[in-house]
Amino acid sequence: MTRILITGGAGFIGSNFVHLINKKYPSYEIVVVDKLNSQGRKENLADIIDSIEFHQFDLVEEDKLRALFENGGFEYVVHLAAESNVDRSIEDPDAFVSSNVTATNILLRLSKEFGVQRFHHVSTDEVFGELELDQDTKFNEETPYDPRSPYSATKAASDHLVRAYFATYGLNTTISNCSNNYGPYQVPENIVPLFALFALSGKDLTIYGDGKSVRDYLFVEDHCAAIDLILHNGKAGETYCVGGGAEKNGIEIADAILASVPETSSEKKFVADRPGHDRRYAIDHSKLMRELGYKPSVTFEQGLEKTVKWYRDNHWWWEPIMADLYVPDFLKN
Ligand SMILES: NC(=O)c1ccc[n+]([C@@H]2O[C@H](COP(=O)([O-])OP(=O)(O)OC[C@H]3O[C@@H](n4cnc5c(N)ncnc54)[C@H](O)[C@@H]3O)[C@@H](O)[C@H]2O)c1
């Protein structure tokens, strides 16, 4: 029996990945660890909860994590758990050091000790810093690290730890650095679900700053398919960039969402900008295409249509969150 440990499996990308593995590899024994912070939701796994093993605890609780490793070896570890919200990292960097750096080190150490055969670390393109709007370049696997927020700094640190475990101890590791994901099960702390839910509930779409900061948008199911490819076929010690091939700014996202909810009374509303807001991210995923056959399965328009439909069909999932929506400090002043 192949045992796979998926950390952060109740989060947005993690729960989509658990669904993919459960469907594609029915013989795998899936173990999920998630502390269920404000973005983690056990409801994300409700339909498959009986076919997985779910544990709620913080990865820094080493004794609990060790007990899971002692219960039976893991062939695969896929590490998605992280504090992931840039705005929250500006308010409380300590929580990000604990979850993104300390927890990653503990997980790597136990993976080494218990002979994990492949450790895949899910990271972000934000470790590369920012590009200028008029620059015609993209991030790739050779781009030097230049993180700018506490979130990206702690993700960069975790990437370096993963590389160190490969170089120093020979742990079989891979890393993926991906762009902005969107899709089902994403809490409205990111632009696509926030704007979709604002549009569906008649609230104005709050665009940061001048709305011209650009991100590359990746449909979460394509990202999960890429993680699956790298986990099973990637080369040890390698890094792979994953993008969606869809560069959009905030205004374009707002317009696309307003068009996909034609009945809405919502309008665009410009608000304060995030401190240190990176101007542009763009990602070149040609290595992943060339070496492992990756190709995004949807265009941005198709992915957005699927996403908006999912939110339309799943009021039960998002209504409780909208009642207590997170608002970053810089928007309160
Ligand atoms: N969402 C994106 O666009 C994006 C882009 C690039 C990279 N990533 C990376 O992908 C991964 C998943 O992101 P996401 O968007 O699904 O985030 P998310 O916040 O939705 O999910 C993260 C999950 O990890 C859990 N978690 C956090 N700290 C933990 C800890 N110490 N112990 C146990 N569980 C813990 C949370 O409870 C949550 O369920 C993260 O590593 C993130 O850095 C995300």
The ligand as a Gaussian input file, in Angstrom:
#p B3LYP/6-31G(d) Opt

LIG

0 1
 N       -3.029000      30.131000      -3.459000
 C       -2.073000      30.496000      -4.291000
 O       -2.317000      31.209000      -5.277000
 C       -0.656000      30.026000      -4.085000
 C        0.297000      30.469000      -5.002000
 C        1.612000      30.032000      -4.844000
 C        1.939000      29.151000      -3.830000
 N        0.997000      28.740000      -2.956000
 C        1.399000      27.817000      -1.887000
 O        0.565000      26.674000      -1.960000
 C        0.339000      26.147000      -0.662000
 C       -1.145000      26.035000      -0.409000
 O       -1.712000      27.331000      -0.563000
 P       -3.267000      27.578000      -0.383000
 O       -3.642000      28.719000      -1.222000
 O       -4.007000      26.306000      -0.523000
 O       -3.283000      28.059000       1.129000
 P       -4.412000      27.865000       2.235000
 O       -4.117000      28.918000       3.245000
 O       -5.751000      27.795000       1.623000
 O       -4.083000      26.432000       2.848000
 C       -3.004000      26.196000       3.687000
 C       -3.443000      25.162000       4.698000
 O       -2.334000      24.874000       5.555000
 C       -2.809000      24.769000       6.878000
 N       -1.694000      25.116000       7.761000
 C       -1.022000      26.294000       7.815000
 N       -0.056000      26.233000       8.722000
 C       -0.087000      24.991000       9.240000
 C        0.670000      24.326000      10.235000
 N        1.659000      24.950000      10.886000
 N        0.365000      23.052000      10.540000
 C       -0.668000      22.420000       9.903000
 N       -1.421000      23.006000       8.973000
 C       -1.136000      24.274000       8.635000
 C       -3.974000      25.735000       6.979000
 O       -4.860000      25.381000       8.025000
 C       -4.585000      25.632000       5.594000
 O       -5.626000      24.678000       5.563000
 C        1.053000      27.086000       0.314000
 O        2.289000      26.517000       0.641000
 C        1.242000      28.356000      -0.477000
 O        2.391000      29.047000      -0.061000
 C       -0.304000      29.177000      -3.039000

